[in-house]
Amino acid sequence: MKSLFSFSVVPLTGMLSLCLWAVASVSWGQTPEWARVYATHESLSQASSEEDRMALHGQLMGLWEEALASGHAFDVDWSGWNNAVVDLGEDDERLLVFTWNVELDDRTQRYGGWVAHAAPDNALGYTYTMLEHDRNVDPQDDSRMHRHDHWQGGLYYAGVLQHDRDDPVYTLLAWDGADALTTRKWIETVEPRNGRVRFGAPRFNMPQGLQKRVVLAYADAVQATLRVEPELGRIVYDHLAPEDPSFQGQHAFYGPTLSYDGLEWRKGRWHFTPDLAVKNSDDNSPREYRDPSRRRRRN
């Protein structure tokens, strides 16, 4: 199954034993609501059938409502969770984004998640909004804003907080398993407002004009880099192109060209910068493009 994350699976003797282990393992005194949601995510990670995965996915929306309403979201040590969590800012500017995915047998994805934002006047210390995956929303549409109740889905795995004068601007990096032929990654902003959340704002100054998100779509058989370099104040990503010009526009045949483009923050916007010099870390080494059809034949 396609996954952005890797984790080890611990054999379980049942949901109750996992809940008890989860409570004992968290020093801040986990509530029963948090134990149940943790246990359900662990069960989801091990479910072998599509029917079981979707049943657990359906339960998680309600369980998360209960857990978030019980408090403690800003006290959790998220390093023990095998999920995508982005934690940005401090004090009144703190923002938490939690997302998960379910991969179906046809390699398409279903997503869930929530956004919590600091609210000192609230008894919880935060407000939260559940994200509702709308499969009719096109993740590759770079011209539209998407609301939390018509969310395009995706796993948010990294982010960066910048400021436009005194206003915080939260920018997220997302991964989408898409389908058996393509994978997507994208960059977009998230704005929490009065219990609502919207994704996508016109803050990306690209060669085509001002966009609300930057989307990378490429062959499932390859990997593409998209990461934040906070020390340089930029976001960098692989330049993508088809192996053969005749495949232009067919993203199942796109892959990295071994050059990099990026975005640099200036005056409240992200500005496109081509041909960046990037030093590859051990987990982001460049990979040669390989035709996915040839690779699958070898398998």
C-alpha positions in Angstrom: 0.0 0.0 0.0 1.2 3.5 -0.8 2.2 5.4 2.3 4.2 8.5 3.2 5.1 7.2 6.6 6.8 4.1 7.9 6.1 2.5 11.3 6.5 -0.8 13.2 3.3 -2.8 14.0 3.0 -4.1 17.6 0.9 -7.3 18.0 -2.3 -6.6 19.9 -4.5 -8.8 22.0 -7.5 -6.5 21.6 -8.7 -2.9 21.6 -9.0 -2.8 25.4 -5.4 -3.8 25.9 -4.2 -1.1 23.5 -6.3 1.5 25.2 -4.8 0.6 28.6 -1.3 0.7 27.1 -1.9 4.1 25.5 -3.2 5.6 28.8 -0.2 4.2 30.7 2.3 5.5 28.1 1.3 9.2 28.1 2.6 11.1 31.0 0.1 14.0 30.9 -2.8 11.8 31.9 -4.6 10.7 28.8 -8.4 10.8 29.0 -10.5 7.9 27.8 -11.5 9.9 24.7 -7.9 10.2 23.7 -7.2 6.5 24.4 -10.1 5.5 22.2 -9.0 7.6 19.2 -5.4 6.5 19.6 -6.5 2.9 19.6 -8.7 3.3 16.6 -5.8 4.8 14.6 -3.6 1.9 15.5 -6.3 -0.5 14.4 -6.7 1.3 11.2 -3.0 1.0 10.5 -3.3 -2.8 10.8 -6.6 -3.4 9.1 -6.2 -5.7 6.1 -9.5 -5.3 4.3 -11.0 -2.3 2.7 -14.3 -2.8 4.5 -12.5 -2.7 7.9 -10.5 0.3 7.0 -13.5 2.3 5.9 -15.5 1.3 9.0 -12.7 2.5 11.3 -12.3 5.7 9.2 -16.0 6.4 9.7 -15.6 6.0 13.5 -12.7 8.3 13.7 -14.6 11.5 12.8 -16.9 11.1 15.9 -14.1 9.9 18.2 -12.0 12.9 17.3 -14.9 15.3 18.0 -15.1 13.7 21.5 -11.3 13.8 22.1 -10.8 17.4 21.0 -13.8 18.5 23.0 -12.3 16.9 26.1 -9.2 19.2 25.8 -5.4 18.5 25.9 -4.8 18.8 22.1 -1.9 21.2 22.8 -0.4 18.9 25.5 0.0 15.8 23.4 3.5 14.4 22.5 2.7 13.6 18.9 6.0 11.7 18.4 4.2 8.6 19.5 1.5 8.8 16.8 2.0 7.3 13.3 0.1 10.1 11.6 0.7 13.4 9.7 0.9 16.2 12.3 2.0 19.8 11.6 2.6 22.0 14.7 3.3 25.6 13.9 3.8 28.8 16.0 3.6 29.5 19.7 1.2 31.0 22.2 -1.6 32.9 20.5 -0.3 31.9 17.0 -0.1 28.2 17.5 -1.8 26.0 14.9 -2.1 22.2 14.8 -3.1 20.2 11.7 -3.7 16.5 12.0 -4.6 14.3 9.0 -4.9 10.6 8.1 -5.6 8.6 5.0 -7.3 5.3 4.0 -6.1 3.7 0.9 -8.7 1.6 -1.0 -8.1 -1.5 -3.0 -8.1 0.5 -6.3 -5.3 2.7 -4.8 -7.5 5.8 -4.4 -7.5 7.6 -1.1 -10.0 8.8 1.5 -8.8 11.4 4.0 -9.8 12.8 7.4 -8.4 15.4 9.7 -8.8 18.5 11.8 -7.3 21.9 12.5 -6.9 23.4 16.0 -5.9 27.0 16.5 -5.0 28.8 19.8 -7.8 30.6 21.5 -6.8 31.9 24.9 -10.4 33.0 25.7 -11.8 29.5 25.1 -11.9 27.1 28.0 -10.0 24.5 26.0 -7.3 27.0 25.0 -8.1 26.3 21.4 -10.8 26.1 18.8 -11.0 23.1 16.4 -12.5 22.4 13.0 -13.1 18.9 11.5 -12.1 18.5 7.8 -14.6 16.8 5.5 -13.1 15.2 2.4 -15.0 16.1 -0.7 -14.0 13.8 -3.6 -15.6 16.2 -6.1 -13.0 18.9 -5.4 -10.0 18.8 -7.7 -6.7 18.9 -5.8 -4.9 20.2 -8.9 -7.1 23.3 -9.2 -4.7 26.1 -8.3 -7.3 28.9 -8.7 -9.8 28.0 -6.0 -10.1 28.3 -2.2 -11.4 25.2 -0.5 -13.3 25.2 2.8 -13.1 22.7 5.6 -16.4 21.2 4.6 -15.4 20.9 1.0 -11.8 19.8 1.5 -9.7 18.2 -1.2 -8.0 15.8 1.2 -4.3 15.1 1.6 -1.8 14.4 4.3 -0.1 17.6 5.6 3.4 16.5 6.6 5.3 19.8 7.0 4.7 23.6 7.1 6.2 27.0 7.9 4.9 30.1 9.6 5.6 33.4 8.0 4.2 36.9 8.6 2.6 39.4 6.4 3.2 42.5 8.5 1.6 41.4 11.8 -0.6 38.7 10.4 0.5 35.1 10.6 0.6 33.1 7.4 0.6 29.3 7.7 1.9 27.4 4.7 1.5 23.6 4.5 3.1 20.9 2.4 0.7 18.1 1.4 1.0 14.5 0.0 -1.8 12.8 -1.9 -1.6 9.1 -3.0 -4.0 10.0 -5.8 -4.3 6.6 -7.6 -2.3 3.7 -9.0 -0.7 5.8 -11.7 0.1 9.2 -10.1 1.1 10.8 -6.8 0.6 14.5 -6.0 2.2 17.0 -3.6 1.2 20.6 -3.2 1.8 23.8 -1.3 -1.0 25.9 0.1 -1.9 28.2 3.0 -4.5 27.5 5.7 -6.5 30.2 7.4 -8.5 29.5 10.6 -11.4 32.0 11.0 -14.2 31.9 13.6 -14.5 28.2 13.7 -14.1 27.8 10.0 -11.0 26.9 8.0 -10.1 27.7 4.4 -7.2 26.3 2.3 -5.7 28.3 -0.5 -5.0 32.0 -0.7 -3.5 34.0 -3.6 0.0 34.1 -2.1 2.0 32.2 -4.8 3.5 34.4 -7.4 4.2 32.0 -10.3 5.2 32.5 -13.9 1.6 31.8 -14.9 0.4 34.5 -12.5 -0.9 34.6 -8.9 -2.1 31.2 -7.7 -3.7 29.8 -4.6 -1.6 26.7 -4.5 1.3 25.0 -6.2 0.7 21.4 -7.3 3.2 18.8 -8.3 1.8 15.7 -10.1 4.1 12.8 -11.1 4.4 9.1 -11.8 3.6 6.8 -8.9 6.8 4.8 -9.6 9.1 7.7 -8.7 9.7 10.0 -5.8 9.7 13.8 -5.8 11.2 16.2 -3.2 9.1 18.9 -1.6 10.4 20.3 1.6 10.9 23.5 3.7 14.3 24.9 4.2 13.6 27.2 7.2 17.2 28.3 7.6 17.1 29.8 4.1 13.5 31.0 4.2 12.3 29.0 1.3 10.5 25.9 0.0 12.2 23.7 -2.6 10.9 21.0 -4.9 11.9 18.9 -7.8 11.4 20.3 -11.3 9.1 17.8 -13.0 8.8 16.9 -16.7 7.8 14.0 -18.9 10.5 11.6 -20.0 9.4 12.2 -23.6 7.9 15.5 -24.8 5.1 13.5 -26.4 3.7 12.8 -22.9 3.3 16.5 -22.1 0.4 16.9 -19.7 0.2 13.2 -18.9 1.4 13.3 -15.3 1.7 9.5 -15.0 4.9 9.9 -17.1 6.3 12.8 -15.2 9.4 12.6 -12.9 12.3 14.7 -11.5 14.7 16.3 -14.0 17.5 16.5 -11.3 17.1 20.3 -11.1 15.1 22.2 -8.5 12.7 25.1 -8.3 11.5 26.9 -5.2 9.5 29.6 -3.5 11.0 32.4 -1.5 9.0 34.6 0.9 9.0 38.3 0.2 6.5 41.0 1.1 3.6 38.7 2.1 3.9 36.3 -0.9 5.8 33.2 -2.0 7.8 34.1 -5.2 8.8 31.4 -7.7 12.6 31.0 -8.1 13.8 28.6 -10.8 17.0 26.5 -10.9 17.9 26.6 -7.3 21.2 25.2 -6.0 20.1 22.6 -3.4 22.2 20.4 -1.2 20.6 17.0 -0.9 20.3 15.4 2.5 20.5 11.7 3.0 16.7 11.2 2.8 16.2 13.5 -0.2 18.8 12.3 -2.7 18.0 12.9 -6.3 16.6 9.9 -8.3 16.7 9.3 -12.0 13.4 9.3 -13.7 12.2 5.8 -14.6 9.3 5.0 -17.0 6.7 3.5 -14.6 5.5 1.0 -17.3 9.0 -0.5 -17.6 9.4 -0.7 -13.8 6.1 -2.5 -13.4 7.1 -5.1 -16.0 10.2 -5.8 -14.0 8.0 -6.5 -11.0 
